[in-house]
Amino acid sequence: MIYFQIYLCAINIIAIIVCTADKIKAQLNKWRISEKTLLAISVIGGALGMYITMLIIRHKTKHKTFMIGLPFLILVHVVAILLYLQRNA
C-alpha cells in the first residue's frame, strides 16, 4: 500500500508540474503540451493534482473536457480506491 501512496503523490506532482509548464508555454507562445498528454496523466492518477492546479492558475478552465472530465476521473479514482480498501480490509 505504501508504494501506491508514493505513486499517487508522484503522479500528482508530475501533473502539477506539467499543467504549470503548459500554462507558462501558453503565455510565452511556445510549443505546448498536448491535451492528450494532460488527459493521460490525469487518467493514470493525476486528475486531482491537475484539476486543483488548473483552478488555481486558471488554465484550461474553459475546456469542458477538462472541467467535466477531471472531476469525473477524480470520482472514479476515489471509488476505485474505496473498493480496493474495502476488499483488502
N, C-alpha and C positions, 0 to 999 in steps of 0.2 A: 504493500500500500504506500510505503514511503516513496518508492520510485514513481508511482502515479502522481503523487503530490508534487514531487520535483518536476515531473514532466509538465503538469498543468501550470506551475509557476513559470517554467522556462518558455513554454509556448505562448503564454500571455505576455511575457516580457518581450518576446520576439514580435508579437502582434502590435504592441505599443510602439516599438522602435520602427517597424515597417510602416505603420499608419502615419506616424510623425514624419518619417522620411518622405513619404508620398506627399504630405501637405507642404513640406518645405520645397520639394521639387516642383509642385504646382505653382507656388508663389514665385519661384525663380524661372518659370517657363522652361524647365529642363525635362529630360526623359522621365516618364512616370512609371510607377509600379502598376502592373495591370490589375484590373478589378478581379480577374480570375485568381491571381496570386493572393490578393487580400481576402477573398472569399475562401480560398483553400486553407489558408492559415486559420481562419475562423472555424471552418468545418472540423479541423483536426484538434480543436480545443481552445483556440484563441479568441473565440467570439466575445467573451466578457471583456477582455482587455481591449479588443478592437472597438467594441461598442462604447465603452466608457471614454476611451481616447478620442473617438470621433465626436462625441458630445462635448468634451472639454475643449478640443481645438477647432470645433466646428468644421469638420472635414467629411464630405460625402453625406451630409445631413439632408440633402435634397434628393438623394437617390433612394427610391422605395426599396430596391433590392437590399440595401444595407439597413435602412431604418425599420423594415419589417422582418427581413431575413435574419438579422443578427439576434434580435430578441427571441425569435423562434428557435434559433440554434442554441441560445442560452437555455431556453426551456427544455429542449431535447437533451442537452448535456446534463442538466440538473436531474431530470427524470432518470436518465441512464445511470448516473452516479447513485441515486437513491435506490434504484432497483438492484444495483450491484451490492450496495451496502446491506440491503435487506436480505439478500440471498446468502451473504457471507457473514451474517451476524451470529 
